Amino acid sequence: MEIAIEEIERTSQEAVKEAMKEAGGELSYWKERADLYEVQNEHLKYEFEQYKKEKRFETMKGALWGSGITAVVLGVVSMFCMCGR
């Protein structure tokens, strides 16, 4: 009887060890996935910041071109208005 109890305990301990290994492997898998998503998130944040900087630059460039063209047009118009006097 005592041998049977020892065998049951040994078998149950082995089963617990095996279950812990399996759970540890699954935990490791999910940790790796979380780390991968974190790296991807950082990369996307960087790309978004670059995109915002690029758009700001393009907006400023467009504003400068727009104001420059407006100044030239107004200058030409005012020259024609002065010539008529």
Phi and psi in degrees as GROMACS dihedral restraints (atoms count N, CA, C in turn):
[ dihedral_restraints ]
;  ai    aj    ak    al  type     phi  dphi    fc
    3     4     5     6     1   -64.4    20    10
    4     5     6     7     1   -36.6    20    10
    6     7     8     9     1   -64.6    20    10
    7     8     9    10     1   -39.3    20    10
    9    10    11    12     1   -65.0    20    10
   10    11    12    13     1   -41.6    20    10
   12    13    14    15     1   -64.7    20    10
   13    14    15    16     1   -43.4    20    10
   15    16    17    18     1   -61.5    20    10
   16    17    18    19     1   -41.6    20    10
   18    19    20    21     1   -64.0    20    10
   19    20    21    22     1   -41.0    20    10
   21    22    23    24     1   -63.8    20    10
   22    23    24    25     1   -44.4    20    10
   24    25    26    27     1   -62.2    20    10
   25    26    27    28     1   -45.2    20    10
   27    28    29    30     1   -62.0    20    10
   28    29    30    31     1   -45.2    20    10
   30    31    32    33     1   -63.3    20    10
   31    32    33    34     1   -41.9    20    10
   33    34    35    36     1   -68.3    20    10
   34    35    36    37     1   -36.6    20    10
   36    37    38    39     1   -64.8    20    10
   37    38    39    40     1   -41.4    20    10
   39    40    41    42     1   -62.8    20    10
   40    41    42    43     1   -40.6    20    10
   42    43    44    45     1   -64.5    20    10
   43    44    45    46     1   -41.0    20    10
   45    46    47    48     1   -64.5    20    10
   46    47    48    49     1   -44.4    20    10
   48    49    50    51     1   -59.4    20    10
   49    50    51    52     1   -44.2    20    10
   51    52    53    54     1   -63.7    20    10
   52    53    54    55     1   -42.1    20    10
   54    55    56    57     1   -64.9    20    10
   55    56    57    58     1   -37.7    20    10
   57    58    59    60     1   -67.4    20    10
   58    59    60    61     1   -39.5    20    10
   60    61    62    63     1   -61.3    20    10
   61    62    63    64     1   -45.3    20    10
   63    64    65    66     1   -63.1    20    10
   64    65    66    67     1   -45.2    20    10
   66    67    68    69     1   -64.9    20    10
   67    68    69    70     1   -39.3    20    10
   69    70    71    72     1   -63.8    20    10
   70    71    72    73     1   -40.3    20    10
   72    73    74    75     1   -64.7    20    10
   73    74    75    76     1   -41.0    20    10
   75    76    77    78     1   -66.7    20    10
   76    77    78    79     1   -40.8    20    10
   78    79    80    81     1   -62.3    20    10
   79    80    81    82     1   -42.3    20    10
   81    82    83    84     1   -61.4    20    10
   82    83    84    85     1   -42.1    20    10
   84    85    86    87     1   -59.5    20    10
   85    86    87    88     1   -47.9    20    10
   87    88    89    90     1   -68.8    20    10
   88    89    90    91     1   -31.9    20    10
   90    91    92    93     1   -65.0    20    10
   91    92    93    94     1   -43.6    20    10
   93    94    95    96     1   -61.3    20    10
   94    95    96    97     1   -42.5    20    10
   96    97    98    99     1   -63.2    20    10
   97    98    99   100     1   -42.8    20    10
   99   100   101   102     1   -62.4    20    10
  100   101   102   103     1   -42.0    20    10
  102   103   104   105     1   -63.2    20    10
  103   104   105   106     1   -41.1    20    10
  105   106   107   108     1   -62.5    20    10
  106   107   108   109     1   -44.4    20    10
  108   109   110   111     1   -64.6    20    10
  109   110   111   112     1   -34.5    20    10
  111   112   113   114     1   -65.1    20    10
  112   113   114   115     1   -42.7    20    10
  114   115   116   117     1   -64.0    20    10
  115   116   117   118     1   -44.1    20    10
  117   118   119   120     1   -62.7    20    10
  118   119   120   121     1   -38.8    20    10
  120   121   122   123     1   -63.7    20    10
  121   122   123   124     1   -44.0    20    10
  123   124   125   126     1   -62.7    20    10
  124   125   126   127     1   -40.4    20    10
  126   127   128   129     1   -63.7    20    10
  127   128   129   130     1   -43.1    20    10
  129   130   131   132     1   -66.4    20    10
  130   131   132   133     1   -37.2    20    10
  132   133   134   135     1   -61.1    20    10
  133   134   135   136     1   -44.3    20    10
  135   136   137   138     1   -61.7    20    10
  136   137   138   139     1   -46.8    20    10
  138   139   140   141     1   -61.3    20    10
  139   140   141   142     1   -39.4    20    10
  141   142   143   144     1   -65.4    20    10
  142   143   144   145     1   -40.7    20    10
  144   145   146   147     1   -63.4    20    10
  145   146   147   148     1   -41.2    20    10
  147   148   149   150     1   -62.9    20    10
  148   149   150   151     1   -41.3    20    10
  150   151   152   153     1   -62.0    20    10
  151   152   153   154     1   -43.7    20    10
  153   154   155   156     1   -63.9    20    10
  154   155   156   157     1   -42.0    20    10
  156   157   158   159     1   -62.4    20    10
  157   158   159   160     1   -43.3    20    10
  159   160   161   162     1   -63.2    20    10
  160   161   162   163     1   -42.9    20    10
  162   163   164   165     1   -66.6    20    10
  163   164   165   166     1   -39.0    20    10
  165   166   167   168     1   -60.7    20    10
  166   167   168   169     1   -44.6    20    10
  168   169   170   171     1   -62.2    20    10
  169   170   171   172     1   -45.2    20    10
  171   172   173   174     1   -63.7    20    10
  172   173   174   175     1   -36.5    20    10
  174   175   176   177     1   -66.0    20    10
  175   176   177   178     1   -44.4    20    10
  177   178   179   180     1   -64.2    20    10
  178   179   180   181     1   -41.6    20    10
  180   181   182   183     1   -62.1    20    10
  181   182   183   184     1   -43.7    20    10
  183   184   185   186     1   -63.8    20    10
  184   185   186   187     1   -39.3    20    10
  186   187   188   189     1   -66.0    20    10
  187   188   189   190     1   -41.1    20    10
  189   190   191   192     1   -65.8    20    10
  190   191   192   193     1   -43.7    20    10
  192   193   194   195     1   -62.3    20    10
  193   194   195   196     1   -42.6    20    10
  195   196   197   198     1   -62.6    20    10
  196   197   198   199     1   -44.2    20    10
  198   199   200   201     1   -70.4    20    10
  199   200   201   202     1   -34.8    20    10
  201   202   203   204     1   -65.3    20    10
  202   203   204   205     1   -45.3    20    10
  204   205   206   207     1   -65.1    20    10
  205   206   207   208     1   -40.7    20    10
  207   208   209   210     1   -61.7    20    10
  208   209   210   211     1   -42.4    20    10
  210   211   212   213     1   -62.6    20    10
  211   212   213   214     1   -42.1    20    10
  213   214   215   216     1   -65.1    20    10
  214   215   216   217     1   -45.3    20    10
  216   217   218   219     1   -62.3    20    10
  217   218   219   220     1   -45.6    20    10
  219   220   221   222     1   -64.9    20    10
  220   221   222   223     1   -35.5    20    10
  222   223   224   225     1   -64.2    20    10
  223   224   225   226     1   -43.6    20    10
  225   226   227   228     1   -65.6    20    10
  226   227   228   229     1   -43.1    20    10
  228   229   230   231     1   -63.1    20    10
  229   230   231   232     1   -42.8    20    10
  231   232   233   234     1   -67.7    20    10
  232   233   234   235     1   -31.5    20    10
  234   235   236   237     1   -64.5    20    10
  235   236   237   238     1   -42.4    20    10
  237   238   239   240     1   -66.6    20    10
  238   239   240   241     1   -35.8    20    10
  240   241   242   243     1   -68.8    20    10
  241   242   243   244     1   -35.9    20    10
  243   244   245   246     1   -73.6    20    10
  244   245   246   247     1   -32.5    20    10
  246   247   248   249     1   -68.3    20    10
  247   248   249   250     1   -28.6    20    10
  249   250   251   252     1   -75.2    20    10
  250   251   252   253     1   -11.4    20    10
